[in-house]
């Protein structure tokens, strides 16, 4: 009996000890679960805080960028509006304005209004609509005749245009000599002794200094500053032929080569174009025509050059200025 009681109490002790161990493990387990949950919640909290922080930062950055974009758009709109206004004022057709009409009334030489074009000529040796739309045709007269009843010659026409970088001159000359018979000559040869186009340009308008350019139907070139032939600008010449009865000369002269800045351009220039053609028969006079006749055999009479009125430039100085 005692032995049985001893065994019974022994089993109870083992059960009690086992129960104590399980209870302690359960507590540790529960504590571990609680700790995991707390840690996870803390992590979620930190993540949410960071997300909120980034969200605020992103929204602030977005707001800042939106303000900058609105400012840029405003400046862009203002610039576009200004460009449109300037184009409206500058890219005009060949219509003589009232100021130009008043200006040329007091002149004893011819005057021509020059317009600034947005689209540059093609430089293909063709008298296209760009010249006819934006420029006025020049009339030509015998160089020695200054009488008001002189007769305009129709076998030559000329137009002048300008873009932001160059001056463009185009002439059309009718001829009875086949154009292909003209021969090219070295630069700065004495072209004035043959069938040629003489161009005189004085951007200052006061006759103190001018540029002299000559070319012919073969595209030969003479260029000089006054008589100084060391002046060699980047002139481009393109020729065109009309059924062997007329030749067209299209010339591009860089503004920088004649000392002109568009922002500082003078309102009025002195300018002339001549056409000289010698006749081999003694009894037949030479052809010597000019847009602005000089009243003499010489073309080098600056005070008798015609005037170019730059429609896009500032107000010209009056005699009182």
C-alpha positions, 0 to 999 in steps of 0.5 A: 500500500505504501508503495502504491501511494509513493508511486501515486504521489510521484506521478502527481509531482511529475504532472505538476512539474510538467504543468509548470514547465508548459505554463512558463513556455506558454507565457514566453510564447505569448510574450514573444507574440506580443513583442512581434506584434508590437515590433510590426506595428512600430514598423508600420508606424514608421513606414506610414510616417515616412510615406506621409513625409515623402507625400508632403515633400512630393506635394511641395515639390510638385507645387514648386514645379507647377509655379515654375512651369507657370512662370516659364509659360508666362514668359514664353507667351510674352515672348511669342506675343512680342515676336508676332508683333515685331513680325507684323511690323517688320515683315511687310509687303512692298507698300510705300508708307506715308513717311516714305512718301513725304521723305522722297518728295523733297529729294532730287534723286530716286528713292526706294523703300526696302523691306525686311523679309522673313523668308530669304530668297532661294538664290537660284537665279530666278526672278520669283514672286518673293521679289515682286511681292516684297520689293518695288521694281527700279526704273533705269534711265540714260546716265547723263540725262537729268531732265524730268521728262526722260524716258525709262528704259524697259530692257532692264529691271532690278529689285532689292530686298533684305533679310536679317543677314544679307542684302539681296539684289536681282537684275534682269537684262534683255540682250541681243547677244546670246548669253552663252557667248559671255566668258568668265574673267578673273576676280577684280578684272576691268569688267566695267569695259564690258557688258556689266552691272555696276552696284554702288552701296553706301550704308552710311548714306552720306557719300563718304565711303561706298562699296563698288561691285560689278558682275556680268552674265558669266558671273565674273566679280569685281569688288572694291571698297572705293577703289581698294580691291583688297576688300573681298566679301563673301558675295554669292552670285547666281545666274539665270538665262531666259531663252537666250534673250535675257540674263538674270543676276541674283546677288547676296551680300552679307551685311557684316561685309559692308559693316552693317548690324541690323540693330544699328542700321541707318534709315537711309542708304545711298545706292545706285545700279548701272548697266553698261554695254559697249557697242562695237559699231562706232556709229551706235552709242554705248548703252549706259543706264542708271537707276539714279543718273549722275549727269556725267559719264562717270558712275562715281558721283556719290552725291547723285546716288539714289536713296534706299529707305529701310522701312524697318529701321528707326526714324532718319535724322532730319536736316535740323538734326 
